[in-house]
Amino acid sequence: MKSAIIAAPDDRGLQPMFGIPVVVRLVLTLRKLGFEAIHVIGGAETLQSVLSNLIPSHSFQPADRPDSAASAAERLEIPLNEPVLALRANHVVDLRSLGLFLKAGAGKSVAFMGGQGNLPGDGAYIALPSHLATVIRTLWTSAAEELQLPEAVAHVPSIDGLPCSLDGTARSALAAERLLVGALSAYTRADDGFMARHFDRRLSQFMSRRLGHTNITPNQVTLVGMTIGLIAALLLSLPGYWAHLCGALLFVFCIIVDGVDGEIARLKLQESAFGHYLDVVTDNIVHAAIFVGVAFGLYHDTGNYSYILALWFLLGGFILSMAAVYQCILRLSPDKLEKSPRLIRLMAFLSNRDFAYLIAALALFGKLDWFLIGASAGSYLFAIGLWVMSFQEKKRRLLANR
């Protein structure tokens, strides 16, 4: 699918969503999905001013009525057997939901996916060119009775309540924001542990929704999170029960803040390769600093130099574990990870950051030495076990393909 049509019967596509006009969000999302030709029918003068750097001028087709919009769709030079995605300029949808709709609607003459609170005919369509005129007329009027197609329409269930429509009011914008923020959980569900899924994400999404309306960038949030983590490590390195407990709790807060940068990047369409690598590097810096802080805190409390020796042993295991996680988990696509055996998925679960809550619990009971000793041995067992299981999985696949 290479072509998409955006119907713009009015200027509601200019309503901002996290500081970006919703029609601009829609075009950027379509670009990320690989659409080569994006046509805008109607509202040419108002929309062209905000989309001129994203869409060439010949892709704007003026129209002021349902019939003229349908005629403009018929004039587009689209191969007869090539399906086309059609939406309205005021539709709010995220990358994942739209991508899943494209997969579900593949091979259908006409597929439709409505959203939460939409009118019966209001939503995203996938249609062959022979049905485009009727689909565009329906999008223009948002009247389901206008949809008179010779074949049954394949209805695809709404994903996370999207796409939803903005009607120009603040109420509709707030409803759309809630849906966009709620859809964020799906992006990290495969990697999140129990606490991250049921606790961290609730707090991080609360913060992300509010920070999404500010000028704060995802990379700035990443650096703030790293600073919090390093302060937590400093507190853990000091002697005394309360310093250790405060450091452990601050590390938990660091983990929560660490989820905000990616969420803001998705909400404000500011994802970048640099931001991803910055997040990975700062995470590893903080984790290593936490290990160092725990070891030195125990050493300052007891004067026992064996804790420093255990630290070196732990850092070696930490490096091996990072290499194993990258090789065996991070390089897998989410689909391949889901199809892997139960133990591989268990290893993916164990590699998440829920261990911050374990540190907090042990600090509460004054047992941080348990973490240092257990992590020192467990990091090596984790890396070796993950490599062995990954090797067995590859061997099983090779045998299955013979």
C-alpha positions in Angstrom: 0.0 0.0 0.0 1.7 3.2 -1.2 -1.1 5.8 -1.4 -3.2 7.5 1.3 -5.9 10.1 1.0 -6.8 12.7 3.7 -10.2 14.2 3.4 -10.4 17.7 4.8 -14.0 19.0 4.6 -13.2 21.7 7.3 -10.3 23.1 9.2 -10.6 20.8 12.3 -7.4 19.1 11.2 -5.5 22.2 12.4 -6.5 21.6 16.0 -3.2 21.0 18.0 -2.5 17.7 19.8 0.5 17.9 22.1 1.5 21.1 20.3 1.3 19.6 16.8 -1.7 20.1 14.4 -3.5 16.8 14.2 -3.2 16.7 10.4 0.6 17.1 10.6 0.7 14.2 13.1 -1.3 12.2 10.7 1.0 12.9 7.7 4.1 12.2 9.8 2.6 8.9 10.9 1.8 7.9 7.3 5.4 8.7 6.3 6.8 6.5 9.1 4.5 3.7 7.8 6.1 4.0 4.4 3.4 5.8 2.3 4.9 7.4 -0.7 1.9 9.4 -2.0 -0.3 11.3 0.4 -3.1 13.3 -1.2 -5.2 15.9 0.6 -8.7 16.5 -0.8 -10.4 19.7 0.4 -9.2 22.5 2.6 -6.3 23.1 0.2 -5.5 26.7 1.2 -5.7 26.2 4.9 -3.9 22.9 5.1 -1.3 23.6 2.5 0.3 26.3 4.7 1.0 23.7 7.5 1.8 20.8 5.2 3.9 22.5 2.5 7.1 21.0 3.8 5.7 17.5 4.0 3.5 17.1 0.9 4.2 18.5 -2.7 1.7 21.1 -4.0 0.3 18.8 -6.7 -1.0 16.5 -4.0 -3.5 19.0 -2.8 -6.9 18.7 -4.5 -9.5 21.4 -3.8 -13.0 20.4 -3.0 -15.9 22.0 -1.2 -18.7 19.4 -1.4 -19.0 15.6 -1.1 -19.5 15.2 -4.9 -16.5 17.3 -5.8 -14.4 15.4 -3.2 -15.5 12.1 -4.7 -14.6 13.4 -8.2 -11.2 14.5 -7.0 -10.5 11.0 -5.6 -11.5 9.4 -8.9 -9.1 11.6 -10.8 -6.1 10.3 -8.8 -3.8 8.1 -10.9 -3.8 5.0 -8.7 -3.6 1.5 -10.1 -6.9 -0.4 -10.0 -5.6 -3.3 -7.9 -3.7 -1.1 -5.4 -5.6 -0.5 -2.1 -5.7 3.0 -0.6 -5.8 4.2 2.9 -8.4 7.0 3.5 -8.8 9.1 6.7 -10.1 12.5 7.6 -7.8 15.4 8.5 -9.1 15.5 12.1 -8.5 11.8 12.9 -6.2 11.1 15.8 -4.3 7.8 15.5 -1.0 6.4 16.6 1.6 4.5 14.6 0.9 1.1 16.1 -2.9 1.2 15.8 -2.7 2.3 12.1 -0.1 -0.3 11.3 -2.3 -3.1 12.8 -5.2 -1.8 10.8 -3.2 -2.0 7.6 -2.4 -5.6 8.3 -5.9 -6.6 9.3 -7.4 -4.8 6.2 -5.0 -6.3 3.7 -6.7 -8.2 0.9 -10.1 -6.7 1.6 -12.0 -4.7 -1.0 -13.1 -2.3 1.7 -12.1 -2.4 5.4 -13.2 0.0 8.1 -12.0 0.7 11.6 -14.0 3.2 13.7 -12.9 4.6 17.0 -14.2 5.4 20.5 -17.1 7.9 20.4 -17.1 8.2 16.6 -20.2 8.3 14.4 -21.1 5.0 12.7 -19.3 5.9 9.4 -16.4 7.9 10.9 -13.1 6.2 10.9 -10.2 4.9 8.8 -10.9 3.0 5.5 -8.8 0.8 3.2 -10.4 0.6 -0.2 -9.7 -0.3 -3.8 -9.8 2.6 -6.2 -13.2 1.5 -7.6 -14.7 2.2 -4.1 -12.8 5.4 -3.3 -15.5 7.8 -4.4 -18.0 6.3 -2.1 -15.6 6.1 0.8 -14.5 9.8 0.4 -18.1 10.9 0.2 -18.8 9.0 3.4 -15.7 10.5 5.2 -16.8 14.0 4.0 -20.3 13.7 5.5 -19.5 11.2 8.4 -22.8 9.5 7.5 -22.9 5.7 7.5 -25.9 5.6 5.3 -23.8 7.1 2.5 -21.7 4.0 2.4 -23.4 2.0 -0.3 -20.8 -0.5 -1.6 -21.5 -3.5 -3.7 -19.6 -5.7 -1.3 -19.8 -6.1 2.5 -17.4 -3.8 4.4 -14.9 -5.7 6.6 -15.1 -4.1 10.0 -11.8 -4.2 12.0 -12.2 -3.7 15.8 -10.9 -0.4 17.1 -7.4 -0.7 18.6 -7.0 1.2 21.9 -10.1 3.3 20.9 -8.3 4.8 17.9 -8.8 6.5 15.5 -10.9 9.1 17.2 -12.1 12.4 15.7 -11.6 16.0 16.9 -14.6 18.2 16.7 -12.7 21.5 17.5 -13.6 21.5 21.2 -11.3 21.1 24.1 -13.4 18.2 25.3 -12.6 16.1 22.2 -8.9 17.0 22.4 -8.8 15.8 26.1 -10.5 12.5 25.1 -8.1 12.0 22.2 -5.1 12.7 24.5 -6.3 10.1 27.0 -6.5 7.5 24.2 -3.1 8.4 22.8 -1.5 8.2 26.3 -3.4 4.9 27.0 -2.1 3.4 23.8 1.5 4.0 24.9 1.5 0.9 27.1 1.4 -1.4 24.1 4.8 -0.2 22.8 6.6 -1.5 25.9 4.3 -4.4 27.1 6.7 -7.1 25.8 9.6 -5.7 27.8 7.9 -4.4 30.9 8.0 -6.5 34.1 5.0 -6.8 36.5 5.8 -3.6 38.5 6.6 -1.6 35.4 3.4 -2.6 33.7 1.1 -2.1 36.7 2.7 0.7 38.6 5.6 2.5 36.7 3.6 3.1 33.5 0.7 4.6 35.4 2.9 7.2 37.0 5.1 7.8 33.9 2.0 8.3 31.7 0.6 10.8 34.2 3.8 12.8 33.9 4.1 12.3 30.1 0.7 13.7 29.4 1.5 16.9 31.2 5.0 17.3 30.0 3.8 16.7 26.5 2.3 20.2 26.5 5.6 21.8 27.5 8.8 22.5 25.5 10.7 19.8 27.4 12.3 17.3 25.0 12.7 13.6 25.5 16.5 13.9 25.6 16.2 16.4 28.4 14.1 14.0 30.4 16.7 11.2 29.7 19.4 13.4 31.2 17.3 14.4 34.2 16.6 10.7 34.8 20.3 9.9 34.7 21.0 12.7 37.2 18.4 11.2 39.6 19.9 7.8 39.2 23.4 9.1 39.9 22.2 10.9 43.0 20.5 7.6 44.1 23.9 5.8 43.6 25.6 8.5 45.7 23.2 8.0 48.6 23.6 4.3 48.4 27.4 4.7 48.7 27.1 6.6 52.0 27.1 4.8 55.3 23.8 4.5 57.3 20.4 2.9 57.0 18.5 6.0 56.0 20.9 7.0 53.3 20.6 3.5 51.7 16.8 3.5 51.9 16.5 7.0 50.4 18.9 6.0 47.7 16.9 2.9 46.9 13.6 4.8 46.7 15.2 7.5 44.6 16.4 4.7 42.2 12.8 3.5 41.9 11.7 7.0 41.0 14.6 7.1 38.4 13.2 4.0 36.8 9.7 5.6 36.6 11.2 8.8 35.0 13.1 6.7 32.6 9.9 5.7 31.0 8.8 9.2 30.4 11.3 10.1 27.7 10.1 7.4 25.3 6.5 8.3 26.0 7.0 12.0 25.3 8.9 11.1 22.1 6.0 9.1 20.8 3.4 11.7 21.9 5.3 14.6 20.3 6.6 12.6 17.4 10.2 13.3 18.4 11.6 9.7 18.2 15.2 9.5 17.0 18.1 7.1 16.8 20.2 9.4 18.9 17.6 9.5 21.6 17.4 5.7 21.6 21.1 5.3 22.0 21.3 8.1 24.6 18.6 6.2 26.7 20.5 2.9 26.5 23.8 4.5 27.4 22.4 6.5 30.4 20.5 3.4 31.6 23.7 1.3 31.7 25.6 4.2 33.4 23.0 4.4 36.1 22.8 0.6 36.7 26.6 0.4 37.0 26.6 3.4 39.4 23.9 1.7 41.5 26.0 -1.4 41.8 29.1 0.6 42.8 27.0 2.6 45.3 25.6 -0.5 47.0 29.1 -2.0 47.3 30.7 1.1 48.7 27.8 1.7 51.0 28.2 -1.8 52.5 32.0 -1.2 52.7 31.5 2.1 54.5 29.1 0.5 57.0 31.3 -2.5 57.8 34.8 -1.8 56.7 34.8 -5.3 55.0 36.9 -5.1 51.8 35.3 -8.2 50.4 32.3 -6.1 49.3 34.7 -4.2 47.0 36.0 -7.5 45.6 32.4 -8.6 45.1 31.7 -5.4 43.1 34.4 -6.2 40.6 33.0 -9.7 40.2 29.5 -8.2 39.7 30.6 -5.7 37.1 32.1 -8.5 35.1 28.8 -10.4 35.2 26.9 -7.2 34.4 28.9 -6.7 31.2 28.4 -10.4 30.2 24.6 -10.0 31.0 24.3 -6.9 28.8 26.0 -8.8 25.9 23.7 -11.8 26.4 20.6 -9.6 26.5 21.6 -7.7 23.4 22.5 -10.9 21.5 19.6 -13.1 22.5 16.7 -10.7 23.3 17.1 -7.1 22.0 18.0 -8.3 18.5 14.8 -10.3 18.3 11.7 -8.7 16.9 8.6 -8.6 19.3 6.9 -11.3 17.1 9.9 -13.7 17.3 10.2 -13.1 21.0 6.5 -14.0 21.5 7.0 -17.2 19.6 10.1 -18.2 21.6 9.8 -20.9 24.2 8.6 -20.1 27.7 12.1 -19.9 29.2 13.3 -17.4 26.6 10.4 -15.2 27.5 11.2 -15.7 31.1 14.7 -14.5 30.5 13.3 -11.4 28.7 11.2 -10.8 31.8 14.1 -11.2 34.2 16.2 -8.7 32.2 13.8 -5.8 32.9 14.3 -3.2 35.5 11.9 -4.5 38.2 15.0 -5.2 40.2 14.8 -1.6 41.5 12.0 -2.7 43.7 14.0 -5.6 45.0 16.8 -3.1 46.0 14.2 -1.0 47.7 12.8 -3.9 49.6 16.2 -5.1 50.7 17.2 -1.6 51.8 14.0 -1.4 53.9 15.1 -4.5 55.8 18.8 -3.6 55.9 19.8 -6.6 53.7 21.5 -4.9 50.7 24.4 -7.4 51.1 22.0 -10.1 49.9 21.5 -8.1 46.7 25.3 -7.7 46.1 26.1 -11.3 46.7 23.1 -12.7 44.8 23.6 -10.3 41.9 27.3 -11.2 41.7 26.6 -14.9 41.2 23.3 -14.5 39.4 24.6 -12.2 36.7 26.9 -14.9 35.4 24.3 -17.6 35.7 21.9 -15.3 33.9 24.3 -14.7 31.0 25.3 -18.3 30.6 21.7 -19.6 30.9 20.4 -17.1 28.3 23.1 -18.0 25.8 22.5 -21.8 26.3 18.8 -21.4 25.8 19.2 -19.1 22.8 21.6 -21.7 21.2 19.0 -24.5 21.9 16.3 -22.3 20.3 18.4 -21.7 17.2 19.2 -25.5 16.9 15.5 -26.3 17.2 14.6 -23.9 14.4 17.3 -25.3 12.2 15.9 -28.9 12.7 12.4 -27.7 12.1 13.3 -26.1 8.8 15.0 -29.2 7.4 
